[in-house]
Amino acid sequence: VTGNDELRPWPRTRDERRADYGIFEIVRFRARSPRTGEDRPFTVIEAPDWVNVVALTPAGDMVCIRQFRHGTSAFTLEIPGGMVDPGEDPAQAAARELREETGFTGGPPELLGVVEPNPAILTNRCHTYLIRDARRTTGTEMDAGEDIEVVVLSRDAVREGARDGTIKHALVLCALAFLEDRAEP
Amino acid sequence: VTGNDELRPWPRTRDERRADYGIFEIVRFRARSPRTGEDRPFTVIEAPDWVNVVALTPAGDMVCIRQFRHGTSAFTLEIPGGMVDPGEDPAQAAARELREETGFTGGPPELLGVVEPNPAILTNRCHTYLIRDARRTTGTEMDAGEDIEVVVLSRDAVREGARDGTIKHALVLCALAFLEDRAEP
């Protein structure tokens, strides 16, 4: 896929206004349309990069979590994940989130893929790592905003959960698709 | 996957504070942890549902779009999509976005799947539709905030774009995975 010379970036024409919400900042600015020459307002969500982790036990099962999610006000079945801390390597963040949320640790994180959660309104990326030989070696370190149940599921049960809609989280579905695309078992 | 009786919802304890950013609202509230009994602050992004569209031409090629995205300040290769209008059926929204963004129309939208873009912080869902027999029948109706190039690609080119990272949008990757999972061609 090659670019079209007629498609050009939109220069920002006005200083940003920001609102800090802790886990992300809202940034508002104006940018000039290269097509119409007109200034338009845009709002984006500036967030740190996220990670999620496909953690497989020595038996090949997957370490999953259930928790109450405040966006949808519902329980979800997901894989472990979270925000990359400032200055932290995404691979380290993956191992840290796995440990904190589940008490599991394993081999060195292997990058499975990177996605943009929503390039229209989110500035960040989500990195998916595979951690093999995951075993429960420590206690969980849930922060006060978390209440997590660890569920170890077979690969088939996870596939079925993705197919039947039990797993609905887009970033988790991307992680599972990366895993399936990987040639080796 | 069955629920654990120990995992309970978090009751909201404080009135919400809202900030309206047009394409979404930021909602802040406090909720009580069922684990610790402590009140914690949460921030979520209340957005209308989104749709995206896998539109296949009579030859089986896919109608894709390139555009500048202000979240990542970069050009993306995506499929058509957008927000469901108030009171609009998601299937209608899919046909409308395809028409407005590309000038293509086709058969009745068939639901391929539904995902939650991020249940931790987003309240909404994204509906993916398949539209067959898509042909360019009309002009595009880009709004002043859009500048879109239509690119019709073979299924193989799209698969390759998903594999090599040309297509990075998580919701688009979910749509393509739904299409691949569908048994019929």
Chai-1 contact restraints between the chains, C-beta under 6 A:
chainA,res_idxA,chainB,res_idxB,connection_type,confidence,min_distance_angstrom,max_distance_angstrom,comment,restraint_id
A,V1,B,L77,contact,1.0,0.0,6.0,A-B,restraint_1
A,N4,B,E149,contact,1.0,0.0,6.0,A-B,restraint_2
A,L7,B,E149,contact,1.0,0.0,6.0,A-B,restraint_3
A,P9,B,F68,contact,1.0,0.0,6.0,A-B,restraint_4
A,W10,B,F68,contact,1.0,0.0,6.0,A-B,restraint_5
A,Y21,B,T43,contact,1.0,0.0,6.0,A-B,restraint_6
A,R35,B,D147,contact,1.0,0.0,6.0,A-B,restraint_7
A,T36,B,A144,contact,1.0,0.0,6.0,A-B,restraint_8
A,E38,B,A144,contact,1.0,0.0,6.0,A-B,restraint_9
A,R40,B,A144,contact,1.0,0.0,6.0,A-B,restraint_10
A,R40,B,G145,contact,1.0,0.0,6.0,A-B,restraint_11
A,F42,B,H70,contact,1.0,0.0,6.0,A-B,restraint_12
A,T43,B,Y21,contact,1.0,0.0,6.0,A-B,restraint_13
A,V44,B,H70,contact,1.0,0.0,6.0,A-B,restraint_14
A,V44,B,G71,contact,1.0,0.0,6.0,A-B,restraint_15
A,F68,B,P9,contact,1.0,0.0,6.0,A-B,restraint_16
A,F68,B,W10,contact,1.0,0.0,6.0,A-B,restraint_17
A,R69,B,P119,contact,1.0,0.0,6.0,A-B,restraint_18
A,R69,B,A120,contact,1.0,0.0,6.0,A-B,restraint_19
A,H70,B,F42,contact,1.0,0.0,6.0,A-B,restraint_20
A,H70,B,V44,contact,1.0,0.0,6.0,A-B,restraint_21
A,G71,B,V44,contact,1.0,0.0,6.0,A-B,restraint_22
A,G71,B,P119,contact,1.0,0.0,6.0,A-B,restraint_23
A,G71,B,A120,contact,1.0,0.0,6.0,A-B,restraint_24
A,G71,B,I121,contact,1.0,0.0,6.0,A-B,restraint_25
A,G71,B,L122,contact,1.0,0.0,6.0,A-B,restraint_26
A,G71,B,T123,contact,1.0,0.0,6.0,A-B,restraint_27
A,T72,B,E116,contact,1.0,0.0,6.0,A-B,restraint_28
A,T72,B,P119,contact,1.0,0.0,6.0,A-B,restraint_29
A,T76,B,P119,contact,1.0,0.0,6.0,A-B,restraint_30
A,L77,B,V1,contact,1.0,0.0,6.0,A-B,restraint_31
A,V115,B,K168,contact,1.0,0.0,6.0,A-B,restraint_32
A,V115,B,A170,contact,1.0,0.0,6.0,A-B,restraint_33
A,E116,B,T72,contact,1.0,0.0,6.0,A-B,restraint_34
A,E116,B,K168,contact,1.0,0.0,6.0,A-B,restraint_35
A,E116,B,H169,contact,1.0,0.0,6.0,A-B,restraint_36
A,P117,B,A170,contact,1.0,0.0,6.0,A-B,restraint_37
A,P119,B,R69,contact,1.0,0.0,6.0,A-B,restraint_38
A,P119,B,G71,contact,1.0,0.0,6.0,A-B,restraint_39
A,P119,B,T72,contact,1.0,0.0,6.0,A-B,restraint_40
A,P119,B,T76,contact,1.0,0.0,6.0,A-B,restraint_41
A,P119,B,H169,contact,1.0,0.0,6.0,A-B,restraint_42
A,A120,B,R69,contact,1.0,0.0,6.0,A-B,restraint_43
A,A120,B,G71,contact,1.0,0.0,6.0,A-B,restraint_44
A,I121,B,G71,contact,1.0,0.0,6.0,A-B,restraint_45
A,L122,B,G71,contact,1.0,0.0,6.0,A-B,restraint_46
A,T123,B,G71,contact,1.0,0.0,6.0,A-B,restraint_47
A,A144,B,T36,contact,1.0,0.0,6.0,A-B,restraint_48
A,A144,B,E38,contact,1.0,0.0,6.0,A-B,restraint_49
A,A144,B,R40,contact,1.0,0.0,6.0,A-B,restraint_50
A,G145,B,R40,contact,1.0,0.0,6.0,A-B,restraint_51
A,D147,B,R35,contact,1.0,0.0,6.0,A-B,restraint_52
A,E149,B,N4,contact,1.0,0.0,6.0,A-B,restraint_53
A,E149,B,L7,contact,1.0,0.0,6.0,A-B,restraint_54
A,K168,B,V115,contact,1.0,0.0,6.0,A-B,restraint_55
A,K168,B,E116,contact,1.0,0.0,6.0,A-B,restraint_56
A,H169,B,E116,contact,1.0,0.0,6.0,A-B,restraint_57
A,H169,B,P119,contact,1.0,0.0,6.0,A-B,restraint_58
A,A170,B,V115,contact,1.0,0.0,6.0,A-B,restraint_59
A,A170,B,P117,contact,1.0,0.0,6.0,A-B,restraint_60
A,A170,B,A170,contact,1.0,0.0,6.0,A-B,restraint_61
A,A170,B,L171,contact,1.0,0.0,6.0,A-B,restraint_62
A,A170,B,C174,contact,1.0,0.0,6.0,A-B,restraint_63
A,L171,B,A170,contact,1.0,0.0,6.0,A-B,restraint_64
A,L173,B,C174,contact,1.0,0.0,6.0,A-B,restraint_65
A,C174,B,A170,contact,1.0,0.0,6.0,A-B,restraint_66
A,C174,B,L173,contact,1.0,0.0,6.0,A-B,restraint_67
A,A177,B,A177,contact,1.0,0.0,6.0,A-B,restraint_68
